[in-house]
Amino acid sequence: MSVRKMLLASAMLFSAAGAVQAQDIAPPGCVYGAPHENAPQELSQFAFLVGDYKIGLHKWLGEAWSPPQPGVTARWNGWYGLGGMAIVDEWFSPDPAQNPDATRGINVRMYDEEAGEWDMMWVATGAHQVQDLRARVIDGVLTMWQVYPERPDFKAEFLIEDADRWSRITYAKDENGEWVKTFMLSASRIPCEDKKD
């Protein structure tokens, strides 16, 4: 096979792969609301969740993160809810474009100014139980833990890379009671196309 034919075949393969990949995710919602004028200033701490994101799933290998798990990506979508007083976000695994009955969950995040921390309620299909979570900035990192049901061996940290990428790193306690990384969810924004009226 000539070099030209090989390049043409490769280009067609990459083009077909791109078309399949584009169909692997549902289109973004692109209607995210806005913060209420009286919302706590701290609402901006979780504002990075607002938008539509495809998620890469990584496992901690002791020295580095694994490549993303193969297959269809998970999905995380966020918007301003309760009239802009809270941030609401949904999780789908896998993306609903792949399975309309995908496992899913929803979180409502509200900042408690009196306690100086976030109150969050999470409920998901399959779990049939509301989880009570909290978060606050600890040593400069937005850190989350679970209050109910009690889960003392869990915490997660959110790291913002830029306006379109962030990650959530989950930790568990080892046999010595030390926090160790377990999984990372890496989020990449799904851009909204310009809409014409």
N, C-alpha and C positions, 0 to 999 in steps of 0.2 A: 504494500500500500504506500502511495506517495505521501510525502510530508504534508502536501496541501490537502489531500483527502483525509489524513489523520487529524489535521487541525480543524477541518470542516466537520468531521464526525464528532470531535471533542466539543466544538462550539454548539452543535445540535444537542449533544448530551447535556451540557450545562444549561442550555436554554430550556430543555424539557424538564430538567431537575428543578430549575427556578420556577417554572409554571406549576409543578406539583407542589413545591414548597409554598408558593403563594396561596394555594388552595387549602393548605394545612391549617390556616388560621381564619377565624371569622373576622369580618371587617370591624374596624374600631367603631365605637359608639359616637365619639366626638362631641358629645353633649355632657359637659362635666360640671356645670353650675359655677358658683363663685362663693367665696366666703361671705358670711353675713357681716354687715358693717359693725356689729357689736360682738362678733366672735372673738374669743381670746387670741391674742397675738401668737400664742404657742401653736395655733392651728397650722401655722407654716411648717412646724417640725415634721408633720406627716404629709405635707402637700406634694412631696415627690411621688406619692401613690396615685395622685390624680392623673388619669389617662388610661390607655390600653397598653398592656405589656405582654410580650411573649416571654416565657420563663425557661431558662436552662437549669437543669438539675445536676448538681455536682456532689460527689462524696469526698470527704477528707481522707487522704491516703497516708497520713502521718507526716508527710513532708510537703505535700502540695495537693491541690484539688484535681480530681479526675476531670477528663473532658466531659462535656455535657452528656447525660445519658442519651442513648440513641432513641430514635422514634419521634413521635409527634410531641411538640412542646406543650407544657401547661400554660395557663392564661391567668393573668391577674389584672382586674379592671377597677379603677377607683374614681370617685366623684364626690362633690360636696353635697351632703344630704342634710335633712332636717332644716331646710331653709338656709343652708350655709353655716350651720352651727356645729356640724360634725363632718367627718370624712367616712364614707362608706366604701368598702372594697369587697369585691367578689373574687373567688378562686375557682378555677375549673381545671380538672385533670382527667383527660387531656382537654385541649381546646375544644369548645363546642362545635366547631366546624367538622371535627373528626367523629364526635360522638355526642348527639344532642342530649343523651342521658348521662353525660359525664358526671363523675363525683364533683360536687360543688359545695362551697361554703360562702358565708357572708359575715363581714365584720362591721360593727359600728364603733367608731373611735371618737370619743368626746374628751376634751381636756377639762380636768377638775382643778380650777384655779385655787380652791381652798387647800386641797391635798398637794398641789404642785406636781401632779402626774396625770397620765392618761388613763381613763377607764375605757375598757374595750369588751364588747360581747361578741363572741364567735359562735355560730351554729352552722352545722354542715350536714348534708345528706349522709346517711350511714351512721353518724355518731348519735343522733337523736338526743343530744344534751347540749345545753348552752355552757360555754366555757367563759369564765371571767378572767380577763387578762389585765395587766397594768404595764405601763411603760413610762420612762423618764430618761432624760439625758444624764448619763453617768460617765464622768471623766471624758466628756465631749462626744460620747457615742449614744445614740438613741437605742436604749436597751429595753427589752420586753420580757416579762415573766408571767407565769400562770398562777392565779390565786385559787380558783375553783374549777373543777376539782383540784385539790392540792397537788402540785407537781414540782417538788423542790429540786429535782434533777434536770430542769429545763430552763434555758434562757435563750434569747435570740438578740442579735445586734443588726441594726440596719446601717448600711454604708452607702453613701451617695457618691457615685463616680462623676456624673455630670447631669445635665438637664434631661437626658434620655436614657440613662443607665444607673441602676442601683442594685444592691444585693442584700439578702437577708441571710445571715450566718447563724445556724443553730448549734447550740452547745449542750453537752450532757456531762454529768460528773463521772469520773473514772473511779476505780476501786480505792484510790487515795483521797477521794473527795475533791479532786482538782477539775476545773472546767476544761473540757477538750472539745475541739470542733468536731462536728459530725456531718452536716450537710450545708450546702449553700444553694440558694435560689438566686440566679442571676437574671435580672429583668432588663429587657430592651424595649423601648417605646415602639409601638406600631403607629407610624405617622398617619395623621388625618389628611386626606386629600383636600385640596382647595375646593370649596363648594361655591357654585354660582347661583345667585338668586334668579 
